[in-house]
């Protein structure tokens, strides 16, 4: 069991959406020395910046949240950047952490690493059954290489690194920029703005048939904290809520909860993305006692309320 009070913790991406919630979790668990590198000071795509960051922070534990992320649109527009930035950040950071003598490295992967037609619910052993869904494969594969690296460095060097696979996050503080946001914040913004502008419809990508699983950001932060504290294997671990919903039902729910009563128009010229996404979360429960607690509708209500209060 990791003693938080005695450790120097470095959280890349600690100033971001998930990072802020994780920092709160770590502080509540007794962590006193948390270093949060900013992109302005340390461009983690650059190996020299990584070395400088390690010398400045002298971490015992690194939790690597930082990533270049976005929804289907952003992934289609910037596949090369999503691949290169995420690969170079993760691979160099883990390598330099090993060189530096870091005690533990926590790599955060993505559900996008799973093959396009993975049997549902996704089990960790299915990760290599095929190629990821095309619209976000470059991002998913770049992140998946951290699993390969984690296992290789453990086998050869005895380096203690772990690899976690969270589903899509949502919650207060999410990214609501329409050019780069994921589906829940994008729909919340679209419905609220359409209602305010008196519009009689909104346009939604795809045909609504795909399913997704979402995890409330506070639950994801708890899972990462627990895994950092208790889990010391390189076998990948799913982090999810166990709740699957179709995009069609999700849009109807968000429209109802935001008060938008117009028509939902499906743009079937746009991609659906992966047909289904839902995780088997038994390993997380068994290995470090994690189970998501937040009811989906309650989490959505908090997210909508946060956006209304903070969007100005």
KEKOL-221341 format. One record per residue: x, z, y of N, C-alpha, C in turn. Coordinates in nm, 2 decimals. Each point is the difference from the previous one (the first is absolute). Last residue first. Layout:
<<X Z Y> <X Z Y> <X Z Y>> ...
//
This chain:
<<-2.02 -1.93 3.16> <0.02 -0.03 0.14> <0.15 0.01 0.03>> <<-0.19 0.13 -0.43> <0.03 -0.15 0.02> <0.03 -0.04 0.15>> <<-0.12 0.45 -0.24> <0.13 -0.03 0.04> <0.03 -0.15 0.04>> <<-0.43 0.21 -0.16> <0.06 0.10 0.10> <0.13 -0.05 0.06>> <<-0.23 -0.25 -0.34> <-0.09 0.01 0.12> <0.07 0.09 0.11>> <<0.21 -0.02 -0.43> <0.01 -0.13 0.08> <-0.08 0.01 0.12>> <<-0.04 0.36 -0.29> <0.13 0.00 0.06> <0.02 -0.13 0.09>> <<-0.39 0.05 -0.26> <0.00 0.09 0.11> <0.13 0.00 0.08>> <<-0.03 -0.25 -0.40> <-0.08 -0.06 0.10> <0.00 0.09 0.13>> <<0.21 0.17 -0.38> <0.07 -0.11 0.05> <-0.07 -0.07 0.11>> <<-0.21 0.35 -0.23> <0.10 0.05 0.08> <0.09 -0.11 0.06>> <<-0.34 -0.12 -0.30> <-0.06 0.06 0.12> <0.11 0.05 0.09>> <<0.13 -0.16 -0.42> <-0.04 -0.11 0.09> <-0.06 0.06 0.13>> <<0.10 0.31 -0.34> <0.12 -0.06 0.05> <-0.03 -0.11 0.10>> <<-0.36 0.17 -0.23> <0.05 0.10 0.09> <0.13 -0.04 0.07>> <<-0.18 -0.26 -0.35> <-0.08 -0.02 0.12> <0.04 0.11 0.11>> <<0.22 0.01 -0.42> <0.03 -0.13 0.07> <-0.08 -0.01 0.13>> <<0.18 0.47 -0.21> <-0.11 -0.09 -0.03> <0.01 -0.12 0.09>> <<0.42 0.32 -0.15> <-0.09 -0.04 0.11> <-0.11 -0.10 -0.04>> <<0.38 0.20 -0.28> <-0.12 0.09 0.02> <-0.10 -0.06 0.10>> <<0.42 -0.14 -0.39> <-0.06 -0.03 0.14> <-0.13 0.08 0.01>> <<0.43 0.14 -0.31> <-0.14 -0.06 -0.01> <-0.05 -0.01 0.14>> <<0.49 0.15 -0.29> <-0.07 -0.05 0.11> <-0.13 -0.06 -0.04>> <<0.39 0.23 -0.25> <-0.12 0.07 0.04> <-0.08 -0.05 0.12>> <<0.42 -0.16 -0.25> <0.02 0.10 0.11> <-0.13 0.05 0.06>> <<0.04 -0.26 -0.42> <0.14 0.02 0.03> <0.01 0.10 0.12>> <<-0.44 -0.14 -0.17> <0.08 0.06 -0.10> <0.14 0.04 0.04>> <<-0.28 -0.24 0.30> <-0.06 0.13 -0.03> <0.08 0.07 -0.10>> <<0.13 -0.43 0.10> <0.02 0.08 0.12> <-0.06 0.14 -0.03>> <<-0.08 -0.33 -0.32> <0.14 0.04 0.00> <0.03 0.09 0.11>> <<-0.44 -0.20 -0.05> <0.03 0.11 -0.09> <0.14 0.05 0.01>> <<-0.27 -0.37 0.23> <0.08 0.11 0.07> <0.03 0.12 -0.08>> <<-0.15 -0.56 0.01> <0.00 0.11 -0.09> <0.09 0.11 0.06>> <<-0.24 -0.39 0.31> <0.12 0.05 -0.07> <-0.04 0.11 -0.10>> <<-0.19 -0.48 0.26> <-0.04 0.14 -0.03> <0.11 0.06 -0.09>> <<-0.16 -0.50 0.24> <0.11 0.10 0.01> <-0.06 0.14 -0.02>> <<-0.11 -0.59 -0.06> <-0.04 0.14 -0.01> <0.12 0.09 0.02>> <<0.03 -0.47 0.11> <-0.14 0.01 -0.04> <-0.05 0.15 -0.01>> <<0.38 -0.18 0.35> <0.00 0.04 -0.14> <-0.15 0.03 -0.04>> <<0.01 -0.30 0.42> <0.10 0.10 -0.05> <-0.02 0.03 -0.14>> <<-0.26 -0.31 0.29> <-0.05 0.13 -0.05> <0.11 0.10 -0.02>> <<0.02 -0.44 0.35> <0.02 0.05 -0.13> <-0.06 0.14 -0.03>> <<-0.21 -0.39 0.33> <0.10 0.09 0.00> <0.02 0.07 -0.13>> <<-0.35 -0.31 0.09> <0.13 -0.07 0.01> <0.12 0.09 0.00>> <<-0.46 0.16 0.00> <0.06 -0.03 -0.13> <0.12 -0.09 0.00>> <<-0.28 0.34 0.33> <0.08 -0.12 0.02> <0.08 -0.02 -0.13>> <<-0.47 0.28 0.14> <0.12 -0.01 -0.09> <0.07 -0.13 0.02>> <<-0.35 0.34 0.30> <0.03 -0.14 -0.04> <0.13 -0.01 -0.07>> <<-0.41 0.37 0.14> <0.14 0.00 -0.05> <0.02 -0.15 -0.05>> <<-0.35 0.21 0.40> <0.02 -0.07 -0.13> <0.15 0.01 -0.04>> <<-0.21 0.40 0.32> <0.00 -0.15 0.00> <0.03 -0.05 -0.14>> <<-0.01 0.46 0.18> <-0.12 -0.04 -0.07> <0.00 -0.15 -0.02>> <<0.34 0.46 0.10> <-0.01 -0.14 0.03> <-0.11 -0.06 -0.10>> <<0.17 0.47 0.04> <-0.12 -0.04 0.07> <-0.01 -0.14 0.03>> <<0.34 0.27 -0.25> <0.03 -0.03 0.14> <-0.12 -0.04 0.08>> <<-0.03 0.09 -0.47> <0.05 0.12 0.06> <0.04 -0.02 0.15>> <<-0.17 -0.37 -0.26> <-0.10 0.11 0.01> <0.05 0.12 0.07>> <<0.30 -0.35 -0.09> <-0.10 -0.04 0.09> <-0.10 0.10 0.02>> <<0.31 0.08 -0.33> <0.06 0.02 0.13> <-0.10 -0.05 0.11>> <<-0.13 -0.06 -0.45> <0.01 0.14 0.03> <0.06 0.02 0.14>> <<-0.03 -0.44 -0.17> <-0.13 0.06 0.03> <0.00 0.14 0.04>> <<0.40 -0.20 -0.14> <-0.04 -0.05 0.13> <-0.14 0.05 0.04>> <<0.17 0.11 -0.43> <0.08 0.06 0.11> <-0.05 -0.04 0.14>> <<-0.17 -0.21 -0.39> <-0.06 0.13 0.02> <0.07 0.08 0.11>> <<0.18 -0.42 -0.11> <-0.14 -0.02 0.05> <-0.07 0.13 0.03>> <<0.43 -0.01 -0.21> <0.01 -0.02 0.14> <-0.14 -0.02 0.06>> <<0.04 0.31 -0.43> <0.01 -0.14 0.03> <0.01 -0.02 0.16>> <<0.18 0.44 -0.28> <-0.12 -0.05 0.07> <0.03 -0.15 0.03>> <<0.20 0.48 -0.29> <0.00 -0.15 0.02> <-0.12 -0.04 0.07>> <<0.31 0.48 -0.11> <-0.13 -0.06 0.05> <0.01 -0.14 0.03>> <<0.36 0.32 -0.13> <-0.09 -0.02 -0.12> <-0.14 -0.05 0.04>> <<0.42 0.10 0.26> <-0.12 0.09 0.02> <-0.09 -0.01 -0.12>> <<0.57 -0.09 0.04> <-0.13 -0.05 0.04> <-0.11 0.10 0.00>> <<0.54 -0.14 -0.13> <-0.06 0.10 0.09> <-0.13 -0.06 0.05>> <<0.38 -0.08 -0.44> <-0.11 -0.04 0.09> <-0.05 0.12 0.08>> <<0.51 -0.08 -0.22> <-0.12 0.08 0.00> <-0.10 -0.05 0.10>> <<0.49 -0.14 -0.32> <-0.09 -0.01 0.12> <-0.13 0.08 -0.01>> <<0.49 0.13 -0.22> <-0.12 -0.07 -0.04> <-0.09 -0.01 0.13>> <<0.42 0.24 -0.01> <-0.01 -0.14 0.06> <-0.12 -0.08 -0.05>> <<0.07 0.56 0.07> <0.02 -0.11 -0.10> <-0.02 -0.13 0.08>> <<-0.09 0.49 0.13> <0.14 -0.04 0.00> <0.03 -0.10 -0.11>> <<-0.39 0.32 0.32> <0.01 -0.11 -0.10> <0.15 -0.05 0.01>> <<-0.20 0.37 0.28> <-0.01 0.03 -0.14> <0.04 -0.11 -0.10>> <<0.00 0.00 0.51> <0.02 0.14 -0.04> <0.02 0.01 -0.15>> <<-0.12 -0.41 0.20> <0.13 0.03 0.05> <0.04 0.14 -0.06>> <<-0.44 -0.14 -0.08> <0.10 -0.07 -0.08> <0.14 0.03 0.04>> <<-0.34 0.19 0.26> <0.00 0.06 -0.14> <0.10 -0.07 -0.09>> <<-0.08 -0.18 0.43> <0.07 0.13 0.01> <0.01 0.06 -0.13>> <<-0.24 -0.40 0.03> <0.15 -0.02 0.02> <0.07 0.13 0.01>> <<-0.47 0.02 -0.03> <0.06 -0.05 -0.13> <0.15 -0.02 0.01>> <<-0.24 0.12 0.39> <0.01 0.12 -0.10> <0.06 -0.05 -0.13>> <<-0.10 -0.33 0.32> <0.11 0.09 0.05> <0.02 0.11 -0.10>> <<-0.37 -0.27 -0.07> <0.13 -0.07 -0.04> <0.12 0.08 0.04>> <<-0.42 0.16 0.13> <0.01 0.01 -0.14> <0.13 -0.07 -0.05>> <<-0.12 -0.04 0.45> <0.04 0.13 -0.03> <0.02 0.03 -0.15>> <<-0.17 -0.43 0.15> <0.14 0.02 0.03> <0.05 0.15 -0.03>> <<-0.39 -0.25 -0.28> <0.01 0.06 0.13> <0.14 0.05 0.03>> <<-0.13 -0.41 -0.33> <0.03 0.14 0.00> <0.02 0.05 0.14>> <<-0.24 -0.44 -0.31> <0.06 0.05 0.12> <0.03 0.15 -0.02>> <<-0.12 -0.49 -0.29> <0.00 0.14 0.00> <0.08 0.05 0.13>> <<-0.30 -0.48 -0.14> <0.12 0.07 0.05> <-0.01 0.15 -0.02>> <<-0.21 -0.54 -0.15> <-0.02 0.15 0.01> <0.13 0.06 0.05>> <<-0.25 -0.52 0.06> <0.11 0.08 -0.05> <-0.04 0.15 0.02>> <<-0.31 -0.35 0.15> <0.00 0.04 -0.14> <0.12 0.09 -0.04>> <<-0.12 -0.23 0.44> <-0.05 0.14 -0.02> <0.01 0.05 -0.14>> <<0.15 -0.43 0.21> <-0.14 0.00 -0.04> <-0.06 0.14 -0.03>> <<0.41 -0.17 0.37> <-0.03 -0.01 -0.14> <-0.15 0.00 -0.03>> <<0.14 0.21 0.47> <0.08 -0.09 -0.08> <-0.04 0.01 -0.15>> <<-0.32 0.08 0.44> <0.08 0.07 -0.09> <0.07 -0.10 -0.09>> <<-0.29 0.04 0.50> <0.06 -0.09 -0.11> <0.10 0.08 -0.08>> <<-0.47 0.15 0.30> <0.15 0.00 -0.01> <0.04 -0.09 -0.11>> <<-0.46 0.04 0.36> <0.06 -0.02 -0.14> <0.15 0.04 0.02>> <<-0.31 0.01 0.37> <-0.10 0.00 -0.11> <0.06 -0.01 -0.14>> <<0.17 0.22 0.51> <0.01 -0.11 -0.09> <-0.09 0.01 -0.12>> <<0.11 0.30 0.40> <-0.14 -0.06 -0.03> <0.01 -0.12 -0.08>> <<0.36 0.31 0.15> <-0.02 -0.13 0.07> <-0.13 -0.07 -0.03>> <<0.12 0.42 -0.21> <0.01 0.02 0.15> <-0.02 -0.13 0.08>> <<0.01 -0.02 -0.48> <-0.12 0.08 0.05> <0.00 0.01 0.15>> <<0.37 -0.20 -0.20> <-0.11 -0.09 -0.01> <-0.13 0.07 0.05>> <<0.40 0.25 -0.04> <0.01 -0.09 0.12> <-0.12 -0.09 0.00>> <<0.04 0.30 -0.37> <-0.03 0.07 0.13> <0.00 -0.09 0.12>> <<0.11 -0.18 -0.43> <-0.14 0.04 0.01> <-0.03 0.07 0.13>> <<0.45 -0.13 -0.09> <-0.09 -0.12 0.01> <-0.15 0.04 0.02>> <<0.33 0.34 -0.09> <0.01 -0.06 0.14> <-0.09 -0.11 0.02>> <<0.01 0.18 -0.43> <-0.05 0.10 0.09> <0.00 -0.06 0.14>> <<0.20 -0.26 -0.34> <-0.14 0.00 0.00> <-0.07 0.10 0.10>> <<0.48 -0.01 -0.05> <-0.05 -0.12 0.05> <-0.15 -0.01 0.01>> <<0.21 0.38 -0.21> <0.00 0.00 0.15> <-0.04 -0.13 0.06>> <<0.00 0.00 -0.48> <-0.09 0.10 0.06> <0.01 0.01 0.15>> <<0.29 -0.31 -0.25> <-0.14 -0.04 0.01> <-0.09 0.11 0.06>> <<0.51 -0.05 0.17> <-0.06 -0.01 -0.13> <-0.15 0.00 0.01>> <<0.34 -0.17 0.41> <-0.06 0.12 -0.07> <-0.05 -0.04 -0.14>> <<0.22 -0.28 0.36> <0.08 0.06 -0.11> <-0.06 0.11 -0.08>> <<-0.19 -0.26 0.38> <0.09 -0.10 -0.06> <0.08 0.06 -0.12>> <<-0.33 0.26 0.27> <-0.06 -0.10 -0.09> <0.10 -0.10 -0.06>> <<0.07 0.52 0.13> <0.04 -0.13 0.06> <-0.06 -0.11 -0.09>> <<-0.01 0.49 -0.08> <-0.12 -0.07 0.03> <0.03 -0.13 0.07>> <<0.24 0.41 -0.32> <0.03 -0.11 0.09> <-0.12 -0.09 0.01>> <<-0.02 0.55 -0.10> <0.03 -0.13 -0.06> <0.03 -0.10 0.10>> <<-0.14 0.47 0.06> <0.13 -0.04 0.03> <0.04 -0.13 -0.06>> <<-0.37 0.27 -0.25> <0.03 0.02 0.14> <0.15 -0.04 0.03>> <<-0.18 -0.22 -0.44> <-0.02 0.13 0.06> <0.04 0.00 0.14>> <<0.12 -0.28 -0.50> <-0.08 0.00 0.12> <-0.01 0.14 0.05>> <<0.29 -0.34 -0.40> <-0.03 0.13 0.08> <-0.10 -0.03 0.11>> <<0.13 -0.25 -0.50> <-0.02 -0.01 0.14> <-0.04 0.13 0.06>> <<0.26 0.08 -0.44> <-0.10 -0.11 0.03> <-0.01 0.00 0.16>> <<0.46 0.17 -0.26> <-0.13 0.04 0.06> <-0.09 -0.13 0.02>> <<0.44 0.16 -0.29> <-0.08 -0.12 0.02> <-0.14 0.04 0.06>> <<0.56 0.20 -0.08> <-0.15 0.03 0.01> <-0.07 -0.13 0.04>> <<0.50 0.20 -0.21> <-0.07 -0.12 0.06> <-0.15 0.02 -0.01>> <<0.53 0.29 0.00> <-0.13 -0.02 -0.06> <-0.08 -0.12 0.08>> <<0.54 0.23 -0.11> <-0.09 -0.07 0.09> <-0.13 -0.02 -0.08>> <<0.51 0.22 -0.06> <-0.14 0.05 -0.01> <-0.08 -0.08 0.10>> <<0.47 -0.14 -0.28> <-0.06 0.03 0.14> <-0.15 0.03 -0.01>> <<0.37 -0.11 -0.34> <-0.07 0.12 0.00> <-0.07 0.04 0.13>> <<0.26 -0.42 -0.14> <0.06 0.11 0.09> <-0.06 0.14 -0.01>> <<-0.15 -0.40 -0.26> <0.15 -0.01 0.01> <0.06 0.11 0.07>> <<-0.48 -0.01 -0.07> <0.07 -0.03 -0.13> <0.15 0.00 0.01>> <<-0.27 0.04 0.39> <-0.01 0.12 -0.08> <0.08 -0.02 -0.13>> <<-0.03 -0.36 0.28> <0.09 0.10 0.06> <-0.01 0.14 -0.08>> <<-0.29 -0.36 -0.12> <0.14 -0.04 -0.02> <0.10 0.11 0.05>> <<-0.47 0.05 0.08> <0.03 0.02 -0.14> <0.14 -0.04 -0.03>> <<-0.14 -0.07 0.44> <-0.01 0.15 -0.03> <0.04 0.02 -0.15>> <<-0.04 -0.45 0.15> <0.12 0.07 0.05> <0.00 0.15 -0.03>> <<-0.38 -0.25 -0.10> <0.11 -0.05 -0.09> <0.13 0.07 0.04>> <<-0.37 0.09 0.27> <-0.02 0.05 -0.13> <0.12 -0.03 -0.09>> <<-0.02 -0.20 0.42> <0.04 0.14 0.01> <-0.02 0.08 -0.13>> <<-0.15 -0.45 0.06> <0.14 0.01 -0.03> <0.06 0.14 0.01>> <<-0.45 -0.12 0.12> <0.01 0.03 -0.14> <0.15 0.01 -0.04>> <<-0.13 -0.12 0.45> <-0.02 0.14 -0.03> <0.03 0.04 -0.15>> <<0.01 -0.45 0.13> <0.11 0.06 0.07> <-0.01 0.15 -0.03>> <<-0.35 -0.26 -0.16> <0.12 -0.02 -0.08> <0.12 0.07 0.06>> <<-0.42 -0.01 0.24> <-0.01 0.08 -0.13> <0.13 -0.01 -0.08>> <<-0.03 -0.27 0.39> <0.00 0.14 0.03> <0.00 0.09 -0.12>> <<-0.05 -0.46 -0.06> <0.13 0.02 0.05> <0.02 0.15 0.04>> <<-0.44 -0.15 -0.16> <0.11 0.01 -0.10> <0.14 0.03 0.06>> <<-0.48 -0.06 0.19> <0.09 0.10 0.04> <0.12 0.03 -0.11>> <<-0.33 -0.36 -0.03> <0.00 0.02 0.15> <0.09 0.11 0.04>> <<-0.08 -0.13 -0.47> <0.09 -0.09 0.08> <0.01 0.04 0.14>> <<-0.06 0.34 -0.42> <-0.09 -0.09 0.07> <0.08 -0.07 0.11>> <<0.31 0.16 -0.40> <-0.10 0.06 0.09> <-0.09 -0.11 0.07>> <<0.21 -0.06 -0.50> <0.04 -0.02 0.14> <-0.11 0.06 0.09>> <<0.07 0.19 -0.51> <-0.02 -0.13 0.06> <0.04 0.01 0.15>> <<0.04 0.37 -0.32> <-0.08 -0.09 -0.08> <-0.02 -0.14 0.06>> <<0.23 0.45 0.13> <0.08 -0.12 -0.03> <-0.08 -0.11 -0.08>> <<-0.18 0.44 0.13> <0.06 -0.05 0.12> <0.07 -0.13 -0.02>> <<-0.26 0.32 -0.30> <-0.04 -0.14 0.02> <0.07 -0.07 0.11>> <<0.05 0.48 -0.13> <0.06 -0.09 -0.10> <-0.04 -0.15 0.02>> <<-0.20 0.35 0.27> <0.14 -0.03 0.04> <0.07 -0.09 -0.10>> <<-0.53 -0.05 0.06> <0.09 0.11 -0.05> <0.15 -0.04 0.03>> <<-0.53 -0.13 0.19> <0.14 -0.04 -0.01> <0.08 0.12 -0.05>> <<-0.53 -0.07 -0.14> <0.09 0.05 0.12> <0.15 -0.04 -0.03>> <<-0.18 -0.36 -0.10> <-0.05 0.11 0.08> <-0.04 0.12 -0.09>> <<0.37 -0.44 -0.05> <-0.12 0.06 -0.05> <-0.03 0.13 0.09>> <<0.26 -0.41 0.23> <0.02 0.12 -0.08> <-0.13 0.06 -0.06>> <<0.15 -0.44 0.26> <-0.10 0.03 -0.10> <0.03 0.12 -0.09>> <<0.30 -0.12 0.36> <-0.13 -0.04 0.06> <-0.12 0.04 -0.10>> <<0.45 0.30 -0.02> <-0.03 -0.14 -0.02> <-0.15 -0.03 0.05>> <<0.28 0.39 0.24> <-0.07 -0.03 -0.13> <-0.03 -0.15 -0.01>> <<0.19 0.21 0.40> <0.10 -0.03 -0.10> <-0.07 -0.04 -0.14>> <<-0.24 0.17 0.40> <0.03 -0.15 0.00> <0.10 -0.04 -0.11>> <<-0.10 0.46 0.11> <-0.09 -0.06 -0.10> <0.01 -0.15 -0.01>> <<0.42 0.30 0.17> <-0.13 -0.05 0.05> <-0.08 -0.05 -0.12>> <<0.44 0.37 0.12> <-0.03 -0.14 -0.03> <-0.13 -0.04 0.05>> <<0.39 0.39 0.11> <-0.15 -0.03 0.00> <-0.02 -0.15 -0.02>> <<0.41 0.39 -0.12> <-0.03 -0.14 0.04> <-0.16 -0.02 -0.01>> <<0.38 0.42 0.03> <-0.14 -0.03 -0.04> <-0.03 -0.14 0.06>> <<0.46 0.31 -0.15> <-0.05 -0.11 0.08> <-0.14 -0.03 -0.05>> <<0.41 0.42 -0.01> <-0.12 -0.06 -0.05> <-0.05 -0.11 0.09>> <<0.43 0.23 0.06> <-0.05 0.06 -0.13> <-0.12 -0.07 -0.06>> <<0.42 -0.21 0.30> <-0.14 0.05 0.02> <-0.05 0.05 -0.14>> <<0.44 -0.21 0.13> <-0.02 0.12 -0.07> <-0.13 0.07 0.02>> <<0.21 -0.43 0.16> <0.01 0.11 0.09> <-0.02 0.13 -0.07>> <<-0.05 -0.42 -0.22> <0.14 0.01 0.05> <0.02 0.13 0.08>> <<-0.44 -0.11 -0.13> <0.08 0.03 -0.12> <0.15 0.03 0.04>> <<-0.28 -0.16 0.33> <-0.04 0.14 -0.03> <0.08 0.05 -0.12>> <<0.03 -0.45 0.12> <0.08 0.08 0.09> <-0.03 0.15 -0.02>> <<-0.25 -0.32 -0.25> <0.14 -0.01 -0.04> <0.09 0.10 0.09>> <<-0.46 -0.04 0.10> <0.02 0.07 -0.13> <0.14 0.00 -0.04>> <<-0.11 -0.25 0.39> <-0.02 0.14 0.02> <0.02 0.09 -0.13>> <<0.01 -0.48 -0.02> <0.12 0.06 0.07> <-0.01 0.15 0.02>> <<-0.38 -0.23 -0.18> <0.12 -0.01 -0.10> <0.12 0.06 0.07>> <<-0.40 -0.01 0.26> <-0.01 0.08 -0.12> <0.12 0.00 -0.08>> <<-0.03 -0.28 0.39> <-0.02 0.14 0.03> <0.01 0.09 -0.12>> <<0.00 -0.47 -0.06> <0.12 0.05 0.05> <0.00 0.14 0.04>> <<-0.40 -0.20 -0.17> <0.10 0.00 -0.10> <0.13 0.06 0.06>> <<-0.36 -0.07 0.29> <-0.03 0.11 -0.09> <0.11 0.01 -0.11>> <<0.03 -0.35 0.32> <0.01 0.13 0.07> <-0.02 0.11 -0.10>> <<-0.05 -0.45 -0.16> <0.14 0.04 0.04> <0.01 0.14 0.06>> <<-0.43 -0.18 -0.12> <0.09 0.01 -0.12> <0.13 0.06 0.05>> <<-0.32 -0.09 0.33> <-0.04 0.11 -0.08> <0.09 0.02 -0.13>> <<0.08 -0.37 0.29> <0.04 0.13 0.06> <-0.05 0.12 -0.08>> <<-0.12 -0.43 -0.15> <0.14 0.02 -0.01> <0.05 0.13 0.06>> <<-0.47 -0.13 0.02> <0.05 0.04 -0.14> <0.15 0.02 -0.01>> <<-0.37 -0.05 0.38> <0.14 0.04 0.01> <0.05 0.04 -0.14>> <<-0.45 -0.18 0.09> <0.07 -0.05 0.11> <0.15 0.03 0.00>> <<-0.31 0.17 -0.33> <0.01 -0.15 -0.01> <0.08 -0.06 0.11>> <<-0.08 0.47 -0.01> <0.09 -0.04 -0.11> <0.01 -0.15 -0.01>> <<-0.29 0.18 0.32> <0.14 0.02 0.04> <0.09 -0.04 -0.11>> <<-0.46 -0.02 -0.09> <0.04 -0.10 0.10> <0.14 0.01 0.04>> <<-0.19 0.32 -0.31> <0.02 -0.14 -0.06> <0.05 -0.10 0.11>> <<0.10 0.49 0.15> <-0.10 -0.05 -0.09> <0.03 -0.14 -0.05>> <<0.40 0.35 0.13> <-0.11 -0.06 0.06> <-0.10 -0.05 -0.10>> <<0.55 0.23 0.10> <-0.12 -0.01 -0.08> <-0.11 -0.07 0.08>> <<0.54 0.19 -0.07> <-0.06 -0.11 0.08> <-0.13 -0.04 -0.07>> <<0.25 0.50 -0.03> <-0.03 -0.13 -0.06> <-0.05 -0.09 0.11>> <<0.17 0.55 -0.13> <0.01 -0.11 0.09> <-0.02 -0.13 -0.07>> <<0.03 0.44 -0.21> <-0.13 -0.05 0.03> <0.01 -0.13 0.08>> <<0.32 0.35 -0.30> <0.00 -0.13 0.06> <-0.14 -0.06 0.02>> <<0.28 0.48 -0.05> <-0.13 -0.05 -0.04> <-0.01 -0.13 0.08>> <<0.43 0.34 -0.16> <-0.05 -0.11 0.09> <-0.14 -0.04 -0.06>> <<0.36 0.46 -0.02> <-0.11 -0.08 -0.05> <-0.04 -0.11 0.10>> <<0.37 0.27 0.10> <0.00 0.03 -0.15> <-0.11 -0.08 -0.07>> <<0.26 -0.14 0.49> <-0.11 0.05 -0.08> <0.03 0.04 -0.14>> <<0.22 -0.12 0.48> <0.06 0.07 -0.12> <-0.11 0.06 -0.09>> <<0.00 -0.26 0.45> <-0.10 0.09 -0.06> <0.04 0.08 -0.11>> <<0.29 -0.32 0.24> <-0.07 0.08 0.10> <-0.09 0.11 -0.06>> <<0.22 -0.32 -0.28> <0.10 0.09 0.06> <-0.06 0.09 0.11>> <<-0.27 -0.33 -0.20> <0.03 0.10 -0.10> <0.11 0.10 0.06>> <<-0.12 -0.37 0.27> <-0.12 0.09 -0.02> <0.03 0.11 -0.10>> <<0.31 -0.35 0.05> <0.01 0.09 0.12> <-0.12 0.10 -0.01>> <<0.02 -0.32 -0.33> <0.11 0.09 -0.01> <0.01 0.10 0.11>> <<-0.32 -0.35 0.02> <-0.04 0.10 -0.10> <0.12 0.10 -0.02>> <<0.07 -0.36 0.29> <-0.09 0.10 0.06> <-0.05 0.10 -0.10>> <<0.27 -0.35 -0.15> <0.08 0.09 0.08> <-0.09 0.10 0.07>> <<-0.21 -0.34 -0.26> <0.07 0.10 -0.08> <0.09 0.10 0.08>> <<-0.47 -0.26 0.14> <0.15 -0.01 0.02> <0.07 0.11 -0.07>> <<-0.47 -0.02 0.02> <0.04 -0.13 -0.07> <0.15 -0.02 0.01>> <<-0.22 0.37 0.22> <0.04 0.02 -0.14> <0.02 -0.12 -0.08>> <<0.05 0.16 0.52> <-0.06 -0.11 -0.07> <0.04 0.00 -0.14>> <<0.00 0.39 0.39> <0.05 -0.04 -0.13> <-0.08 -0.11 -0.06>> <<-0.10 0.16 0.44> <0.14 0.06 -0.02> <0.07 -0.05 -0.12>> <<-0.45 -0.14 0.11> <0.08 -0.02 0.12> <0.14 0.04 -0.02>> <<-0.33 0.09 -0.33> <0.05 -0.13 -0.01> <0.09 -0.04 0.12>> <<-0.03 0.51 -0.17> <-0.09 -0.09 0.07> <0.07 -0.14 -0.01>> <<0.03 0.48 -0.31> <0.07 -0.11 0.07> <-0.10 -0.10 0.06>> <<-0.02 0.53 -0.14> <-0.09 -0.11 0.00> <0.07 -0.12 0.08>> <<0.09 0.51 -0.27> <0.06 -0.10 0.09> <-0.09 -0.12 -0.01>> <<-0.04 0.56 -0.11> <-0.05 -0.14 -0.03> <0.05 -0.09 0.10>> <<0.03 0.53 -0.16> <0.09 -0.10 0.05> <-0.04 -0.14 -0.04>> <<-0.25 0.39 -0.13> <0.04 0.03 0.14> <0.09 -0.10 0.06>> <<-0.40 0.09 -0.42> <0.12 -0.08 0.05> <0.03 0.03 0.14>> <<-0.37 0.19 -0.27> <0.11 0.08 0.03> <0.12 -0.08 0.05>> <<-0.47 -0.13 -0.12> <0.07 0.04 -0.12> <0.13 0.07 0.03>> <<-0.26 -0.19 0.35> <-0.08 0.10 -0.06> <0.06 0.06 -0.13>> <<0.21 -0.37 0.20> <0.02 0.12 0.09> <-0.09 0.12 -0.06>> <<-0.04 -0.42 -0.20> <0.14 0.06 -0.03> <0.02 0.12 0.08>> <<-0.40 -0.25 0.08> <0.00 0.06 -0.14> <0.13 0.07 -0.02>> <<-0.03 -0.24 0.40> <-0.08 0.12 0.00> <-0.01 0.07 -0.13>> <<0.22 -0.41 0.02> <0.08 0.10 0.07> <-0.08 0.13 0.01>> <<-0.22 -0.38 -0.18> <0.09 0.06 -0.09> <0.09 0.11 0.06>> <<-0.31 -0.25 0.27> <-0.07 0.09 -0.10> <0.10 0.07 -0.10>> <<0.17 -0.32 0.30> <-0.04 0.11 0.08> <-0.08 0.10 -0.09>> <<0.14 -0.41 -0.20> <0.11 0.09 0.03> <-0.04 0.12 0.08>> <<-0.29 -0.37 -0.10> <0.01 0.09 -0.11> <0.11 0.11 0.03>> <<-0.05 -0.31 0.35> <-0.14 0.04 -0.04> <0.01 0.11 -0.12>> <<0.46 -0.05 0.28> <-0.11 -0.09 -0.03> <-0.13 0.07 -0.05>> <<0.46 0.17 0.09> <-0.08 0.00 0.12> <-0.13 -0.09 -0.01>> <<0.34 0.06 -0.35> <-0.07 0.13 0.02> <-0.08 0.00 0.13>> <<0.29 -0.34 -0.24> <-0.14 -0.03 0.03> <-0.08 0.13 0.03>> <<0.41 0.12 -0.26> <-0.01 -0.13 0.07> <-0.14 -0.03 0.01>> <<0.23 0.48 -0.07> <-0.12 -0.08 -0.03> <0.00 -0.13 0.08>> <<0.34 0.43 -0.19> <-0.01 -0.12 0.09> <-0.12 -0.08 -0.05>> <<0.20 0.55 -0.05> <-0.09 -0.11 -0.04> <0.00 -0.12 0.10>> <<0.29 0.47 -0.18> <-0.01 -0.09 0.11> <-0.08 -0.12 -0.05>> <<-0.04 0.52 -0.21> <0.04 -0.14 0.00> <-0.01 -0.08 0.13>> <<-0.13 0.47 -0.13> <0.14 -0.01 -0.01> <0.05 -0.15 0.02>> <<-0.47 0.14 -0.01> <0.07 0.07 0.11> <0.14 -0.03 0.01>> <<-0.28 -0.16 -0.37> <-0.01 -0.08 0.12> <0.08 0.07 0.12>> <<0.05 -0.01 -0.55> <-0.02 0.11 0.11> <0.01 -0.07 0.14>> <<-0.14 -0.19 -0.52> <0.08 -0.02 0.12> <-0.03 0.11 0.10>> <<-0.02 0.00 -0.56> <-0.09 0.00 0.12> <0.09 0.00 0.12>> 
//
